[in-house]
């Protein structure tokens, strides 16, 4: 009878404890009150516990450490790439941390391309190339 073991450094989704179902990464000025606002509402209506900074962030707490912790505590990260996403160092820091969590915590990452061509992001052209 064969046995299988899993490495402690690569947790499986079933063994991971998640505080949030979804973490939304987005550029506020581009999408907060439009697409992301509607996406957040739809996820919450379906019972999907979602971290959105202005909805979930505790008042008075420093934003950077709590954002990084929320990323780590989320099973899925949805990145909404918009025209000005790459202009924000906050967004780029979030993105780097999300990719780290994908590799170390088996986080699921789902990109959404909002009003931007996916090839611009993938091939780092235009604003994405400059950033």
N, CA, C and O atoms as a GROMACS GRO file, in nm:
protein
  524
    1UNK      N    1   0.084  -0.118   0.000
    1UNK     CA    2   0.000   0.000   0.000
    1UNK      C    3   0.090   0.125   0.000
    1UNK      O    4   0.178   0.138   0.084
    2UNK      N    5   0.065   0.213  -0.093
    2UNK     CA    6   0.148   0.333  -0.106
    2UNK      C    7   0.099   0.440  -0.010
    2UNK      O    8  -0.020   0.454   0.015
    3UNK      N    9   0.193   0.513   0.044
    3UNK     CA   10   0.154   0.624   0.131
    3UNK      C   11   0.204   0.753   0.068
    3UNK      O   12   0.301   0.756  -0.007
    4UNK      N   13   0.133   0.858   0.100
    4UNK     CA   14   0.176   0.988   0.047
    4UNK      C   15   0.194   1.083   0.162
    4UNK      O   16   0.125   1.075   0.264
    5UNK      N   17   0.287   1.172   0.146
    5UNK     CA   18   0.308   1.274   0.248
    5UNK      C   19   0.318   1.408   0.179
    5UNK      O   20   0.357   1.418   0.063
    6UNK      N   21   0.284   1.508   0.252
    6UNK     CA   22   0.291   1.641   0.195
    6UNK      C   23   0.395   1.721   0.271
    6UNK      O   24   0.407   1.710   0.393
    7UNK      N   25   0.469   1.799   0.198
    7UNK     CA   26   0.576   1.879   0.256
    7UNK      C   27   0.516   1.991   0.341
    7UNK      O   28   0.420   2.054   0.298
    8UNK      N   29   0.571   2.016   0.461
    8UNK     CA   30   0.517   2.122   0.545
    8UNK      C   31   0.532   2.261   0.483
    8UNK      O   32   0.458   2.353   0.518
    9UNK      N   33   0.626   2.277   0.392
    9UNK     CA   34   0.646   2.410   0.333
    9UNK      C   35   0.550   2.438   0.218
    9UNK      O   36   0.543   2.550   0.169
   10UNK      N   37   0.477   2.337   0.174
   10UNK     CA   38   0.380   2.357   0.066
   10UNK      C   39   0.243   2.309   0.111
   10UNK      O   40   0.203   2.197   0.079
   11UNK      N   41   0.170   2.394   0.186
   11UNK     CA   42   0.041   2.353   0.238
   11UNK      C   43  -0.061   2.334   0.127
   11UNK      O   44  -0.055   2.401   0.023
   12UNK      N   45  -0.153   2.244   0.149
   12UNK     CA   46  -0.262   2.227   0.055
   12UNK      C   47  -0.375   2.318   0.096
   12UNK      O   48  -0.381   2.362   0.211
   13UNK      N   49  -0.466   2.347   0.004
   13UNK     CA   50  -0.576   2.436   0.036
   13UNK      C   51  -0.660   2.384   0.152
   13UNK      O   52  -0.707   2.462   0.234
   14UNK      N   53  -0.678   2.253   0.159
   14UNK     CA   54  -0.761   2.197   0.264
   14UNK      C   55  -0.697   2.210   0.402
   14UNK      O   56  -0.768   2.213   0.502
   15UNK      N   57  -0.564   2.217   0.410
   15UNK     CA   58  -0.498   2.227   0.539
   15UNK      C   59  -0.476   2.372   0.582
   15UNK      O   60  -0.434   2.397   0.695
   16UNK      N   61  -0.501   2.465   0.495
   16UNK     CA   62  -0.477   2.607   0.521
   16UNK      C   63  -0.596   2.668   0.595
   16UNK      O   64  -0.711   2.634   0.566
   17UNK      N   65  -0.569   2.755   0.687
   17UNK     CA   66  -0.674   2.827   0.758
   17UNK      C   67  -0.682   2.968   0.698
   17UNK      O   68  -0.583   3.042   0.699
   18UNK      N   69  -0.797   3.003   0.645
   18UNK     CA   70  -0.813   3.131   0.577
   18UNK      C   71  -0.910   3.220   0.654
   18UNK      O   72  -1.015   3.172   0.699
   19UNK      N   73  -0.877   3.346   0.670
   19UNK     CA   74  -0.969   3.441   0.732
   19UNK      C   75  -1.066   3.497   0.628
   19UNK      O   76  -1.184   3.519   0.657
   20UNK      N   77  -1.015   3.520   0.506
   20UNK     CA   78  -1.097   3.574   0.397
   20UNK      C   79  -1.104   3.474   0.283
   20UNK      O   80  -1.009   3.399   0.259
   21UNK      N   81  -1.214   3.474   0.213
   21UNK     CA   82  -1.224   3.393   0.092
   21UNK      C   83  -1.148   3.462  -0.021
   21UNK      O   84  -1.076   3.397  -0.096
   22UNK      N   85  -1.165   3.593  -0.032
   22UNK     CA   86  -1.110   3.670  -0.144
   22UNK      C   87  -1.046   3.799  -0.095
   22UNK      O   88  -1.099   3.866  -0.007
   23UNK      N   89  -0.931   3.833  -0.153
   23UNK     CA   90  -0.867   3.963  -0.134
   23UNK      C   91  -0.875   4.035  -0.268
   23UNK      O   92  -0.834   3.980  -0.370
   24UNK      N   93  -0.928   4.157  -0.269
   24UNK     CA   94  -0.937   4.236  -0.392
   24UNK      C   95  -0.821   4.334  -0.398
   24UNK      O   96  -0.804   4.417  -0.309
   25UNK      N   97  -0.741   4.324  -0.503
   25UNK     CA   98  -0.632   4.418  -0.528
   25UNK      C   99  -0.672   4.503  -0.648
   25UNK      O  100  -0.699   4.450  -0.756
   26UNK      N  101  -0.676   4.634  -0.629
   26UNK     CA  102  -0.725   4.723  -0.736
   26UNK      C  103  -0.672   4.863  -0.713
   26UNK      O  104  -0.630   4.899  -0.603
   27UNK      N  105  -0.676   4.943  -0.818
   27UNK     CA  106  -0.640   5.085  -0.810
   27UNK      C  107  -0.769   5.161  -0.784
   27UNK      O  108  -0.857   5.167  -0.870
   28UNK      N  109  -0.780   5.219  -0.666
   28UNK     CA  110  -0.903   5.283  -0.622
   28UNK      C  111  -0.958   5.387  -0.717
   28UNK      O  112  -1.078   5.388  -0.746
   29UNK      N  113  -0.873   5.474  -0.766
   29UNK     CA  114  -0.921   5.583  -0.852
   29UNK      C  115  -0.980   5.531  -0.984
   29UNK      O  116  -1.062   5.598  -1.046
   30UNK      N  117  -0.938   5.412  -1.026
   30UNK     CA  118  -0.989   5.355  -1.152
   30UNK      C  119  -1.120   5.279  -1.135
   30UNK      O  120  -1.209   5.288  -1.219
   31UNK      N  121  -1.132   5.205  -1.024
   31UNK     CA  122  -1.240   5.106  -1.019
   31UNK      C  123  -1.318   5.098  -0.888
   31UNK      O  124  -1.418   5.026  -0.882
   32UNK      N  125  -1.278   5.169  -0.783
   32UNK     CA  126  -1.340   5.153  -0.652
   32UNK      C  127  -1.492   5.170  -0.655
   32UNK      O  128  -1.564   5.087  -0.600
   33UNK      N  129  -1.540   5.273  -0.719
   33UNK     CA  130  -1.684   5.302  -0.717
   33UNK      C  131  -1.758   5.249  -0.839
   33UNK      O  132  -1.877   5.277  -0.857
   34UNK      N  133  -1.689   5.175  -0.922
   34UNK     CA  134  -1.754   5.118  -1.041
   34UNK      C  135  -1.741   4.966  -1.035
   34UNK      O  136  -1.811   4.901  -0.957
   35UNK      N  137  -1.655   4.911  -1.114
   35UNK     CA  138  -1.642   4.766  -1.128
   35UNK      C  139  -1.617   4.696  -0.994
   35UNK      O  140  -1.688   4.601  -0.959
   36UNK      N  141  -1.517   4.741  -0.919
   36UNK     CA  142  -1.481   4.674  -0.794
   36UNK      C  143  -1.594   4.685  -0.692
   36UNK      O  144  -1.621   4.591  -0.617
   37UNK      N  145  -1.660   4.799  -0.689
   37UNK     CA  146  -1.775   4.814  -0.598
   37UNK      C  147  -1.884   4.712  -0.628
   37UNK      O  148  -1.940   4.652  -0.536
   38UNK      N  149  -1.913   4.693  -0.755
   38UNK     CA  150  -2.014   4.595  -0.795
   38UNK      C  151  -1.966   4.451  -0.769
   38UNK      O  152  -2.044   4.368  -0.723
   39UNK      N  153  -1.839   4.423  -0.798
   39UNK     CA  154  -1.783   4.291  -0.774
   39UNK      C  155  -1.788   4.258  -0.625
   39UNK      O  156  -1.830   4.148  -0.587
   40UNK      N  157  -1.747   4.351  -0.541
   40UNK     CA  158  -1.749   4.330  -0.396
   40UNK      C  159  -1.891   4.300  -0.348
   40UNK      O  160  -1.911   4.206  -0.271
   41UNK      N  161  -1.987   4.379  -0.392
   41UNK     CA  162  -2.126   4.357  -0.351
   41UNK      C  163  -2.176   4.220  -0.394
   41UNK      O  164  -2.242   4.151  -0.316
   42UNK      N  165  -2.146   4.180  -0.516
   42UNK     CA  166  -2.191   4.051  -0.568
   42UNK      C  167  -2.128   3.936  -0.489
   42UNK      O  168  -2.196   3.838  -0.458
   43UNK      N  169  -2.000   3.947  -0.458
   43UNK     CA  170  -1.932   3.842  -0.380
   43UNK      C  171  -1.994   3.833  -0.240
   43UNK      O  172  -2.024   3.723  -0.192
   44UNK      N  173  -2.012   3.946  -0.175
   44UNK     CA  174  -2.070   3.947  -0.040
   44UNK      C  175  -2.213   3.891  -0.040
   44UNK      O  176  -2.251   3.818   0.051
   45UNK      N  177  -2.291   3.925  -0.142
   45UNK     CA  178  -2.429   3.873  -0.151
   45UNK      C  179  -2.431   3.721  -0.163
   45UNK      O  180  -2.528   3.658  -0.123
   46UNK      N  181  -2.326   3.663  -0.219
   46UNK     CA  182  -2.317   3.518  -0.233
   46UNK      C  183  -2.254   3.452  -0.109
   46UNK      O  184  -2.231   3.331  -0.108
   47UNK      N  185  -2.226   3.531  -0.007
   47UNK     CA  186  -2.168   3.477   0.115
   47UNK      C  187  -2.018   3.455   0.107
   47UNK      O  188  -1.962   3.379   0.186
   48UNK      N  189  -1.954   3.521   0.012
   48UNK     CA  190  -1.809   3.509  -0.005
   48UNK      C  191  -1.744   3.624   0.072
   48UNK      O  192  -1.758   3.740   0.035
   49UNK      N  193  -1.673   3.590   0.180
   49UNK     CA  194  -1.613   3.690   0.267
   49UNK      C  195  -1.494   3.752   0.196
   49UNK      O  196  -1.394   3.685   0.170
   50UNK      N  197  -1.506   3.880   0.165
   50UNK     CA  198  -1.411   3.949   0.077
   50UNK      C  199  -1.345   4.066   0.148
   50UNK      O  200  -1.411   4.145   0.215
   51UNK      N  201  -1.212   4.076   0.132
   51UNK     CA  202  -1.138   4.190   0.186
   51UNK      C  203  -1.128   4.297   0.078
   51UNK      O  204  -1.071   4.275  -0.029
   52UNK      N  205  -1.184   4.413   0.108
   52UNK     CA  206  -1.172   4.532   0.023
   52UNK      C  207  -1.130   4.644   0.117
   52UNK      O  208  -1.201   4.672   0.214
   53UNK      N  209  -1.018   4.707   0.092
   53UNK     CA  210  -0.956   4.795   0.191
   53UNK      C  211  -1.050   4.895   0.258
   53UNK      O  212  -1.046   4.907   0.380
   54UNK      N  213  -1.132   4.965   0.186
   54UNK     CA  214  -1.216   5.065   0.250
   54UNK      C  215  -1.337   5.005   0.320
   54UNK      O  216  -1.404   5.074   0.397
   55UNK      N  217  -1.366   4.877   0.297
   55UNK     CA  218  -1.478   4.810   0.363
   55UNK      C  219  -1.430   4.731   0.485
   55UNK      O  220  -1.503   4.722   0.584
   56UNK      N  221  -1.312   4.674   0.479
   56UNK     CA  222  -1.268   4.576   0.577
   56UNK      C  223  -1.156   4.627   0.667
   56UNK      O  224  -1.141   4.578   0.779
   57UNK      N  225  -1.079   4.723   0.621
   57UNK     CA  226  -0.963   4.771   0.696
   57UNK      C  227  -1.004   4.835   0.829
   57UNK      O  228  -1.088   4.925   0.830
   58UNK      N  229  -0.946   4.790   0.941
   58UNK     CA  230  -0.979   4.849   1.071
   58UNK      C  231  -0.933   4.994   1.079
   58UNK      O  232  -0.819   5.025   1.045
   59UNK      N  233  -1.020   5.082   1.123
   59UNK     CA  234  -0.986   5.224   1.136
   59UNK      C  235  -0.876   5.242   1.239
   59UNK      O  236  -0.874   5.176   1.343
   60UNK      N  237  -0.782   5.334   1.208
   60UNK     CA  238  -0.675   5.366   1.299
   60UNK      C  239  -0.555   5.273   1.289
   60UNK      O  240  -0.451   5.301   1.349
   61UNK      N  241  -0.567   5.165   1.215
   61UNK     CA  242  -0.456   5.071   1.201
   61UNK      C  243  -0.375   5.109   1.078
   61UNK      O  244  -0.430   5.152   0.976
   62UNK      N  245  -0.243   5.094   1.087
   62UNK     CA  246  -0.157   5.124   0.973
   62UNK      C  247  -0.197   5.034   0.855
   62UNK      O  248  -0.215   4.914   0.871
   63UNK      N  249  -0.211   5.094   0.739
   63UNK     CA  250  -0.268   5.020   0.626
   63UNK      C  251  -0.173   4.915   0.567
   63UNK      O  252  -0.218   4.806   0.534
   64UNK      N  253  -0.045   4.945   0.554
   64UNK     CA  254   0.046   4.851   0.486
   64UNK      C  255   0.056   4.716   0.557
   64UNK      O  256   0.036   4.614   0.492
   65UNK      N  257   0.085   4.712   0.687
   65UNK     CA  258   0.093   4.580   0.753
   65UNK      C  259  -0.039   4.504   0.750
   65UNK      O  260  -0.039   4.382   0.732
   66UNK      N  261  -0.150   4.574   0.766
   66UNK     CA  262  -0.278   4.504   0.767
   66UNK      C  263  -0.315   4.453   0.628
   66UNK      O  264  -0.379   4.349   0.615
   67UNK      N  265  -0.275   4.526   0.523
   67UNK     CA  266  -0.299   4.477   0.386
   67UNK      C  267  -0.218   4.351   0.358
   67UNK      O  268  -0.270   4.255   0.302
   68UNK      N  269  -0.092   4.352   0.398
   68UNK     CA  270  -0.008   4.234   0.376
   68UNK      C  271  -0.062   4.113   0.452
   68UNK      O  272  -0.061   4.001   0.401
   69UNK      N  273  -0.108   4.137   0.575
   69UNK     CA  274  -0.166   4.028   0.655
   69UNK      C  275  -0.294   3.976   0.591
   69UNK      O  276  -0.318   3.856   0.587
   70UNK      N  277  -0.378   4.068   0.542
   70UNK     CA  278  -0.503   4.028   0.476
   70UNK      C  279  -0.475   3.945   0.351
   70UNK      O  280  -0.548   3.850   0.323
   71UNK      N  281  -0.372   3.981   0.276
   71UNK     CA  282  -0.333   3.902   0.159
   71UNK      C  283  -0.298   3.761   0.202
   71UNK      O  284  -0.345   3.664   0.143
   72UNK      N  285  -0.216   3.749   0.307
   72UNK     CA  286  -0.173   3.617   0.356
   72UNK      C  287  -0.290   3.534   0.407
   72UNK      O  288  -0.286   3.411   0.402
   73UNK      N  289  -0.394   3.600   0.456
   73UNK     CA  290  -0.508   3.531   0.515
   73UNK      C  291  -0.621   3.504   0.415
   73UNK      O  292  -0.730   3.463   0.455
   74UNK      N  293  -0.596   3.528   0.287
   74UNK     CA  294  -0.698   3.511   0.184
   74UNK      C  295  -0.669   3.391   0.097
   74UNK      O  296  -0.556   3.370   0.052
   75UNK      N  297  -0.772   3.311   0.073
   75UNK     CA  298  -0.757   3.191  -0.010
   75UNK      C  299  -0.738   3.227  -0.157
   75UNK      O  300  -0.663   3.161  -0.229
   76UNK      N  301  -0.807   3.333  -0.201
   76UNK     CA  302  -0.803   3.375  -0.341
   76UNK      C  303  -0.769   3.523  -0.345
   76UNK      O  304  -0.820   3.601  -0.266
   77UNK      N  305  -0.683   3.561  -0.437
   77UNK     CA  306  -0.655   3.702  -0.462
   77UNK      C  307  -0.703   3.734  -0.603
   77UNK      O  308  -0.663   3.670  -0.700
   78UNK      N  309  -0.789   3.834  -0.612
   78UNK     CA  310  -0.835   3.883  -0.742
   78UNK      C  311  -0.764   4.015  -0.767
   78UNK      O  312  -0.778   4.110  -0.690
   79UNK      N  313  -0.688   4.020  -0.875
   79UNK     CA  314  -0.615   4.141  -0.911
   79UNK      C  315  -0.687   4.205  -1.028
   79UNK      O  316  -0.699   4.146  -1.135
   80UNK      N  317  -0.735   4.327  -1.006
   80UNK     CA  318  -0.805   4.400  -1.112
   80UNK      C  319  -0.703   4.494  -1.176
   80UNK      O  320  -0.677   4.604  -1.127
   81UNK      N  321  -0.646   4.448  -1.289
   81UNK     CA  322  -0.551   4.530  -1.363
   81UNK      C  323  -0.630   4.634  -1.441
   81UNK      O  324  -0.711   4.600  -1.527
   82UNK      N  325  -0.606   4.760  -1.411
   82UNK     CA  326  -0.672   4.871  -1.480
   82UNK      C  327  -0.564   4.962  -1.538
   82UNK      O  328  -0.444   4.938  -1.522
   83UNK      N  329  -0.607   5.066  -1.606
   83UNK     CA  330  -0.512   5.155  -1.673
   83UNK      C  331  -0.403   5.208  -1.580
   83UNK      O  332  -0.286   5.214  -1.618
   84UNK      N  333  -0.442   5.247  -1.458
   84UNK     CA  334  -0.346   5.311  -1.368
   84UNK      C  335  -0.299   5.221  -1.254
   84UNK      O  336  -0.234   5.269  -1.161
   85UNK      N  337  -0.330   5.092  -1.259
   85UNK     CA  338  -0.289   5.001  -1.153
   85UNK      C  339  -0.138   5.007  -1.130
   85UNK      O  340  -0.092   5.014  -1.016
   86UNK      N  341  -0.063   5.004  -1.238
   86UNK     CA  342   0.084   4.999  -1.226
   86UNK      C  343   0.145   5.133  -1.184
   86UNK      O  344   0.264   5.139  -1.153
   87UNK      N  345   0.064   5.240  -1.181
   87UNK     CA  346   0.115   5.370  -1.135
   87UNK      C  347   0.127   5.377  -0.984
   87UNK      O  348   0.192   5.466  -0.930
   88UNK      N  349   0.065   5.281  -0.915
   88UNK     CA  350   0.062   5.283  -0.770
   88UNK      C  351   0.165   5.188  -0.710
   88UNK      O  352   0.162   5.068  -0.737
   89UNK      N  353   0.255   5.243  -0.630
   89UNK     CA  354   0.353   5.158  -0.562
   89UNK      C  355   0.283   5.065  -0.463
   89UNK      O  356   0.328   4.952  -0.442
   90UNK      N  357   0.172   5.111  -0.404
   90UNK     CA  358   0.094   5.025  -0.314
   90UNK      C  359   0.044   4.902  -0.390
   90UNK      O  360   0.056   4.789  -0.342
   91UNK      N  361  -0.011   4.925  -0.508
   91UNK     CA  362  -0.063   4.814  -0.588
   91UNK      C  363   0.049   4.718  -0.626
   91UNK      O  364   0.031   4.596  -0.620
   92UNK      N  365   0.163   4.771  -0.665
   92UNK     CA  366   0.275   4.685  -0.705
   92UNK      C  367   0.329   4.606  -0.586
   92UNK      O  368   0.370   4.491  -0.600
   93UNK      N  369   0.330   4.669  -0.466
   93UNK     CA  370   0.370   4.596  -0.345
   93UNK      C  371   0.272   4.483  -0.316
   93UNK      O  372   0.312   4.371  -0.284
   94UNK      N  373   0.142   4.514  -0.328
   94UNK     CA  374   0.039   4.411  -0.308
   94UNK      C  375   0.059   4.296  -0.406
   94UNK      O  376   0.055   4.179  -0.368
   95UNK      N  377   0.080   4.330  -0.532
   95UNK     CA  378   0.098   4.230  -0.637
   95UNK      C  379   0.217   4.139  -0.606
   95UNK      O  380   0.208   4.017  -0.619
   96UNK      N  381   0.329   4.198  -0.566
   96UNK     CA  382   0.448   4.118  -0.533
   96UNK      C  383   0.418   4.025  -0.416
   96UNK      O  384   0.461   3.909  -0.416
   97UNK      N  385   0.346   4.074  -0.316
   97UNK     CA  386   0.315   3.992  -0.199
   97UNK      C  387   0.215   3.881  -0.236
   97UNK      O  388   0.225   3.769  -0.186
   98UNK      N  389   0.121   3.913  -0.321
   98UNK     CA  390   0.025   3.813  -0.369
   98UNK      C  391   0.098   3.700  -0.442
   98UNK      O  392   0.070   3.583  -0.419
   99UNK      N  393   0.192   3.735  -0.528
   99UNK     CA  394   0.266   3.632  -0.602
   99UNK      C  395   0.352   3.548  -0.507
   99UNK      O  396   0.368   3.428  -0.529
  100UNK      N  397   0.405   3.609  -0.404
  100UNK     CA  398   0.480   3.534  -0.304
  100UNK      C  399   0.387   3.434  -0.233
  100UNK      O  400   0.423   3.319  -0.211
  101UNK      N  401   0.267   3.480  -0.198
  101UNK     CA  402   0.171   3.393  -0.130
  101UNK      C  403   0.121   3.282  -0.222
  101UNK      O  404   0.089   3.172  -0.176
  102UNK      N  405   0.114   3.310  -0.349
  102UNK     CA  406   0.078   3.205  -0.445
  102UNK      C  407   0.180   3.092  -0.438
  102UNK      O  408   0.144   2.974  -0.440
  103UNK      N  409   0.307   3.129  -0.430
  103UNK     CA  410   0.414   3.029  -0.428
  103UNK      C  411   0.431   2.961  -0.293
  103UNK      O  412   0.462   2.842  -0.287
  104UNK      N  413   0.412   3.035  -0.184
  104UNK     CA  414   0.442   2.980  -0.052
  104UNK      C  415   0.320   2.929   0.024
  104UNK      O  416   0.332   2.844   0.112
  105UNK      N  417   0.200   2.982  -0.010
  105UNK     CA  418   0.080   2.946   0.065
  105UNK      C  419  -0.028   2.883  -0.023
  105UNK      O  420  -0.141   2.860   0.022
  106UNK      N  421   0.007   2.854  -0.147
  106UNK     CA  422  -0.088   2.793  -0.242
  106UNK      C  423  -0.213   2.879  -0.263
  106UNK      O  424  -0.323   2.827  -0.283
  107UNK      N  425  -0.194   3.009  -0.257
  107UNK     CA  426  -0.305   3.101  -0.280
  107UNK      C  427  -0.344   3.096  -0.428
  107UNK      O  428  -0.258   3.086  -0.515
  108UNK      N  429  -0.472   3.105  -0.455
  108UNK     CA  430  -0.522   3.109  -0.592
  108UNK      C  431  -0.523   3.254  -0.636
  108UNK      O  432  -0.572   3.341  -0.564
  109UNK      N  433  -0.469   3.281  -0.755
  109UNK     CA  434  -0.463   3.418  -0.807
  109UNK      C  435  -0.544   3.426  -0.935
  109UNK      O  436  -0.524   3.346  -1.028
  110UNK      N  437  -0.636   3.522  -0.940
  110UNK     CA  438  -0.722   3.540  -1.056
  110UNK      C  439  -0.709   3.684  -1.107
  110UNK      O  440  -0.748   3.777  -1.038
  111UNK      N  441  -0.654   3.702  -1.227
  111UNK     CA  442  -0.645   3.838  -1.282
  111UNK      C  443  -0.773   3.876  -1.356
  111UNK      O  444  -0.838   3.793  -1.420
  112UNK      N  445  -0.807   4.004  -1.347
  112UNK     CA  446  -0.915   4.062  -1.425
  112UNK      C  447  -0.854   4.182  -1.496
  112UNK      O  448  -0.788   4.265  -1.432
  113UNK      N  449  -0.876   4.193  -1.625
  113UNK     CA  450  -0.822   4.304  -1.702
  113UNK      C  451  -0.936   4.400  -1.730
  113UNK      O  452  -1.022   4.373  -1.814
  114UNK      N  453  -0.936   4.513  -1.660
  114UNK     CA  454  -1.042   4.612  -1.670
  114UNK      C  455  -0.994   4.731  -1.751
  114UNK      O  456  -0.911   4.810  -1.706
  115UNK      N  457  -1.048   4.744  -1.870
  115UNK     CA  458  -1.015   4.857  -1.958
  115UNK      C  459  -0.865   4.864  -1.989
  115UNK      O  460  -0.809   4.972  -2.007
  116UNK      N  461  -0.801   4.746  -1.994
  116UNK     CA  462  -0.660   4.738  -2.032
  116UNK      C  463  -0.641   4.607  -2.108
  116UNK      O  464  -0.702   4.505  -2.074
  117UNK      N  465  -0.559   4.610  -2.209
  117UNK     CA  466  -0.533   4.490  -2.290
  117UNK      C  467  -0.443   4.395  -2.212
  117UNK      O  468  -0.337   4.436  -2.164
  118UNK      N  469  -0.483   4.269  -2.197
  118UNK     CA  470  -0.399   4.173  -2.122
  118UNK      C  471  -0.256   4.163  -2.175
  118UNK      O  472  -0.163   4.140  -2.097
  119UNK      N  473  -0.237   4.180  -2.305
  119UNK     CA  474  -0.101   4.170  -2.361
  119UNK      C  475  -0.014   4.286  -2.312
  119UNK      O  476   0.108   4.272  -2.305
  120UNK      N  477  -0.075   4.400  -2.279
  120UNK     CA  478   0.001   4.514  -2.226
  120UNK      C  479   0.062   4.476  -2.090
  120UNK      O  480   0.175   4.516  -2.059
  121UNK      N  481  -0.012   4.401  -2.011
  121UNK     CA  482   0.037   4.356  -1.881
  121UNK      C  483   0.137   4.242  -1.900
  121UNK      O  484   0.247   4.245  -1.844
  122UNK      N  485   0.098   4.142  -1.979
  122UNK     CA  486   0.181   4.024  -1.998
  122UNK      C  487   0.316   4.058  -2.062
  122UNK      O  488   0.420   4.008  -2.019
  123UNK      N  489   0.314   4.144  -2.164
  123UNK     CA  490   0.438   4.179  -2.234
  123UNK      C  491   0.503   4.306  -2.179
  123UNK      O  492   0.604   4.353  -2.232
  124UNK      N  493   0.444   4.360  -2.073
  124UNK     CA  494   0.493   4.481  -2.008
  124UNK      C  495   0.516   4.593  -2.108
  124UNK      O  496   0.626   4.647  -2.120
  125UNK      N  497   0.409   4.626  -2.178
  125UNK     CA  498   0.411   4.736  -2.275
  125UNK      C  499   0.340   4.858  -2.216
  125UNK      O  500   0.270   4.848  -2.116
  126UNK      N  501   0.360   4.972  -2.281
  126UNK     CA  502   0.292   5.095  -2.238
  126UNK      C  503   0.325   5.129  -2.094
  126UNK      O  504   0.441   5.120  -2.053
  127UNK      N  505   0.223   5.169  -2.017
  127UNK     CA  506   0.242   5.205  -1.877
  127UNK      C  507   0.300   5.091  -1.796
  127UNK      O  508   0.380   5.112  -1.706
  128UNK      N  509   0.258   4.969  -1.829
  128UNK     CA  510   0.308   4.852  -1.755
  128UNK      C  511   0.456   4.827  -1.781
  128UNK      O  512   0.526   4.778  -1.693
  129UNK      N  513   0.502   4.860  -1.897
  129UNK     CA  514   0.644   4.848  -1.927
  129UNK      C  515   0.725   4.955  -1.856
  129UNK      O  516   0.835   4.929  -1.808
  130UNK      N  517   0.669   5.076  -1.849
  130UNK     CA  518   0.736   5.186  -1.781
  130UNK      C  519   0.749   5.158  -1.631
  130UNK      O  520   0.851   5.188  -1.569
  131UNK      N  521   0.644   5.101  -1.575
  131UNK     CA  522   0.644   5.074  -1.430
  131UNK      C  523   0.741   4.962  -1.398
  131UNK      O  524   0.756   4.924  -1.281
   0.00000   0.00000   0.00000
